[in-house]
Each structure stands twice: as structure tokens, then as C-alpha cells.
């Protein structure tokens, strides 16, 4: 019984297993988060916090994902609808733990819409160690990632259409939808 509990715990914190086979049956209050990672170094943990609302920074829960090896990762993670914030990225440095906090950075927040595939950006983590930590940035690469998503997750995108969930409006994607370039 303990082994089954351990396996279920490991599965709940292993996004690479979730990524290969997204669950086609989300609850009515859930949507997928596309976690698009470009990692120049090993990342032991990424933490997202659910906030009470987009304007209220009070945290109601946290979700941790990882570890991730250096390289590119494209993952589907089921999350409850609501406002989220990228809180911390942890990466070892010379076998010592190191954590960078981002709890107050508005540009690292996003909304999960239920019944949708929500893309909030590509998280880029640099390879080199800087004096204050390591380089991290979140950029909107939906235009470049969309084709890859459509090829790998055709059935999921038919059931749960893509939605740009980042802070700033994505004018390119809106225009792309208007000319019929993707499914709404």
C-alpha cells in the first residue's frame, strides 16, 4: 500500500509523464497549462501559486513541478481555473540548492480558463550563473510553438482550444485567429 501511495505521489509531481499523455477528461473547473520550457541548466523545481483573484495577491494554494533536465520541454498540466503566479524557480549550483523568487512580478502571472489549453509563455532559464542567481525570462512564443502543439496534441486542441493566458494581449495571435489560422 505504501508503494502505491509513493508511485501516485511521484506521478503527481512528474510533469513529463503528464506531458506525454494529457488526460482528455478535464473537470468543468479545469484547463490545461502548456508549460513551455527552454532550460540551459537543470531545474529542480518550478512553483506556481494560485491567487485569490487577478487583483488579490493572497495565495490560496501552490503547485510544484519538477525536476527538469537541461533542454526543451513542452508539457500539458491540468490546473483549476483562476489566477496564477510563477513563484519560484529552483536550480542547483555546484550541488547546492538555489531558489529565485518571483512572487511580486506581474508579468509572470497568468489566467487559466476552464476547458481551454492555456499558454502563458516560454520560460527560458540561462545556462550560466550570474552574480545574483541565474538568468530567467518568460517570453511569448505562441506563434512559434503553435504548429508544434497542433502536431503533437491534435486531439487535445480539438477538445480544448488554445488560449493565450499571459499578462499582455497577444495581438499577433488575435489576428491569426481572425484570418482562420488556428482553432478558436
ABEGO torsion letter per residue (X at the ends): XAAAAAAAAAAAABAAAAAABBBABBBAABBBBBBBBBBABBBABBBBBBBABAABABBABBBBBOBBBBEBBBBBBBBBBEBBBBABBBBBBGGBBBBBBAAABAAABBBBBBGBBBBAEBBBBBABBBAAEBBBBBBBAAAAAAAAAAAAAAAAAAABBBBBABABBBAAAAAAAAAGABBX
